[in-house]
Amino acid sequence: MEELKSAIREIPDWPKKGILFYDLTTLMKDSGSFRKALDALITPHMGVGVDVVVGIEARGFIFARRWPMPSAQASFRCASPANCLHRLIA
Protein backbone atom coordinates (compact mmCIF):
# COMPACT_ATOMS: atom_id res chain seq x y z
CA MET A 1 0.00 0.00 0.00
CA GLU A 2 2.90 2.40 0.61
CA GLU A 3 3.80 2.12 -3.08
CA LEU A 4 0.26 3.15 -4.02
CA LYS A 5 0.27 6.01 -1.52
CA SER A 6 3.50 7.32 -3.02
CA ALA A 7 1.90 7.27 -6.49
CA ILE A 8 -0.85 9.68 -5.35
CA ARG A 9 0.01 13.37 -5.42
CA GLU A 10 -0.97 15.38 -2.34
CA ILE A 11 -2.02 18.98 -2.88
CA PRO A 12 -2.23 20.92 0.40
CA ASP A 13 -4.78 23.69 0.89
CA TRP A 14 -6.83 22.85 -2.19
CA PRO A 15 -9.57 23.66 -2.98
CA LYS A 16 -9.38 25.73 0.21
CA LYS A 17 -7.04 26.20 3.14
CA GLY A 18 -6.94 23.25 5.55
CA ILE A 19 -7.93 20.59 2.98
CA LEU A 20 -5.40 18.06 1.70
CA PHE A 21 -6.49 16.98 -1.79
CA TYR A 22 -5.37 13.57 -3.08
CA ASP A 23 -4.86 13.69 -6.85
CA LEU A 24 -5.44 10.21 -8.29
CA THR A 25 -4.44 11.19 -11.83
CA THR A 26 -0.79 10.57 -10.95
CA LEU A 27 -1.70 7.01 -9.89
CA MET A 28 -3.81 6.43 -13.01
CA LYS A 29 -1.12 7.56 -15.45
CA ASP A 30 1.29 4.93 -14.05
CA SER A 31 -0.07 1.66 -15.48
CA GLY A 32 1.65 -0.51 -12.86
CA SER A 33 0.28 1.47 -9.93
CA PHE A 34 -3.16 1.70 -11.54
CA ARG A 35 -3.26 -2.10 -11.98
CA LYS A 36 -2.18 -2.62 -8.35
CA ALA A 37 -4.90 -0.22 -7.15
CA LEU A 38 -7.52 -2.08 -9.19
CA ASP A 39 -6.29 -5.42 -7.86
CA ALA A 40 -6.54 -4.10 -4.29
CA LEU A 41 -10.15 -3.03 -4.92
CA ILE A 42 -11.20 -6.19 -6.76
CA THR A 43 -9.43 -9.03 -4.90
CA PRO A 44 -11.64 -8.94 -1.77
CA HIS A 45 -14.73 -9.40 -3.98
CA MET A 46 -13.54 -12.27 -6.16
CA GLY A 47 -15.84 -15.26 -6.06
CA VAL A 48 -18.73 -13.55 -4.26
CA GLY A 49 -20.91 -12.91 -7.32
CA VAL A 50 -20.96 -9.20 -8.17
CA ASP A 51 -24.16 -8.30 -10.01
CA VAL A 52 -23.69 -4.58 -10.61
CA VAL A 53 -20.74 -2.19 -10.41
CA VAL A 54 -21.57 1.49 -9.78
CA GLY A 55 -19.00 4.23 -10.33
CA ILE A 56 -19.76 7.45 -8.48
CA GLU A 57 -18.68 10.72 -10.07
CA ALA A 58 -15.48 11.49 -11.98
CA ARG A 59 -12.84 8.99 -10.82
CA GLY A 60 -15.44 6.37 -10.00
CA PHE A 61 -16.37 6.27 -13.68
CA ILE A 62 -12.84 5.21 -14.56
CA PHE A 63 -12.44 2.63 -11.79
CA ALA A 64 -15.88 1.05 -12.31
CA ARG A 65 -15.36 0.74 -16.06
CA ARG A 66 -12.08 -1.14 -15.49
CA TRP A 67 -13.69 -3.62 -13.05
CA PRO A 68 -12.93 -7.00 -14.72
CA MET A 69 -15.63 -9.06 -12.99
CA PRO A 70 -17.09 -11.66 -15.32
CA SER A 71 -20.10 -12.06 -13.03
CA ALA A 72 -21.06 -8.36 -13.17
CA GLN A 73 -24.26 -8.03 -15.16
CA ALA A 74 -24.07 -4.27 -15.57
CA SER A 75 -22.00 -1.18 -14.95
CA PHE A 76 -23.59 2.14 -14.02
CA ARG A 77 -22.12 5.57 -13.61
CA CYS A 78 -23.82 8.17 -11.38
CA ALA A 79 -23.11 11.83 -12.01
CA SER A 80 -25.49 13.34 -9.46
CA PRO A 81 -27.91 12.16 -6.76
CA ALA A 82 -30.82 12.61 -9.17
CA ASN A 83 -29.27 10.08 -11.58
CA CYS A 84 -28.14 7.44 -9.08
CA LEU A 85 -29.27 3.84 -9.25
CA HIS A 86 -31.28 3.86 -5.99
CA ARG A 87 -33.78 6.27 -7.56
CA LEU A 88 -34.24 4.01 -10.57
CA ILE A 89 -34.82 0.81 -8.59
CA ALA A 90 -36.80 2.10 -5.58
C-alpha positions as CSV (number, residue, x, y, z in Angstrom):
1,M,0.0,0.0,0.0
2,E,2.9,2.4,0.6
3,E,3.8,2.1,-3.1
4,L,0.3,3.1,-4.0
5,K,0.3,6.0,-1.5
6,S,3.5,7.3,-3.0
7,A,1.9,7.3,-6.5
8,I,-0.8,9.7,-5.4
9,R,0.0,13.4,-5.4
10,E,-1.0,15.4,-2.3
11,I,-2.0,19.0,-2.9
12,P,-2.2,20.9,0.4
13,D,-4.8,23.7,0.9
14,W,-6.8,22.9,-2.2
15,P,-9.6,23.7,-3.0
16,K,-9.4,25.7,0.2
17,K,-7.0,26.2,3.1
18,G,-6.9,23.3,5.5
19,I,-7.9,20.6,3.0
20,L,-5.4,18.1,1.7
21,F,-6.5,17.0,-1.8
22,Y,-5.4,13.6,-3.1
23,D,-4.9,13.7,-6.8
24,L,-5.4,10.2,-8.3
25,T,-4.4,11.2,-11.8
26,T,-0.8,10.6,-11.0
27,L,-1.7,7.0,-9.9
28,M,-3.8,6.4,-13.0
29,K,-1.1,7.6,-15.4
30,D,1.3,4.9,-14.1
31,S,-0.1,1.7,-15.5
32,G,1.6,-0.5,-12.9
33,S,0.3,1.5,-9.9
34,F,-3.2,1.7,-11.5
35,R,-3.3,-2.1,-12.0
36,K,-2.2,-2.6,-8.3
37,A,-4.9,-0.2,-7.2
38,L,-7.5,-2.1,-9.2
39,D,-6.3,-5.4,-7.9
40,A,-6.5,-4.1,-4.3
41,L,-10.1,-3.0,-4.9
42,I,-11.2,-6.2,-6.8
43,T,-9.4,-9.0,-4.9
44,P,-11.6,-8.9,-1.8
45,H,-14.7,-9.4,-4.0
46,M,-13.5,-12.3,-6.2
47,G,-15.8,-15.3,-6.1
48,V,-18.7,-13.5,-4.3
49,G,-20.9,-12.9,-7.3
50,V,-21.0,-9.2,-8.2
51,D,-24.2,-8.3,-10.0
52,V,-23.7,-4.6,-10.6
53,V,-20.7,-2.2,-10.4
54,V,-21.6,1.5,-9.8
55,G,-19.0,4.2,-10.3
56,I,-19.8,7.5,-8.5
57,E,-18.7,10.7,-10.1
58,A,-15.5,11.5,-12.0
59,R,-12.8,9.0,-10.8
60,G,-15.4,6.4,-10.0
61,F,-16.4,6.3,-13.7
62,I,-12.8,5.2,-14.6
63,F,-12.4,2.6,-11.8
64,A,-15.9,1.1,-12.3
65,R,-15.4,0.7,-16.1
66,R,-12.1,-1.1,-15.5
67,W,-13.7,-3.6,-13.1
68,P,-12.9,-7.0,-14.7
69,M,-15.6,-9.1,-13.0
70,P,-17.1,-11.7,-15.3
71,S,-20.1,-12.1,-13.0
72,A,-21.1,-8.4,-13.2
73,Q,-24.3,-8.0,-15.2
74,A,-24.1,-4.3,-15.6
75,S,-22.0,-1.2,-14.9
76,F,-23.6,2.1,-14.0
77,R,-22.1,5.6,-13.6
78,C,-23.8,8.2,-11.4
79,A,-23.1,11.8,-12.0
80,S,-25.5,13.3,-9.5
81,P,-27.9,12.2,-6.8
82,A,-30.8,12.6,-9.2
83,N,-29.3,10.1,-11.6
84,C,-28.1,7.4,-9.1
85,L,-29.3,3.8,-9.3
86,H,-31.3,3.9,-6.0
87,R,-33.8,6.3,-7.6
88,L,-34.2,4.0,-10.6
89,I,-34.8,0.8,-8.6
90,A,-36.8,2.1,-5.6
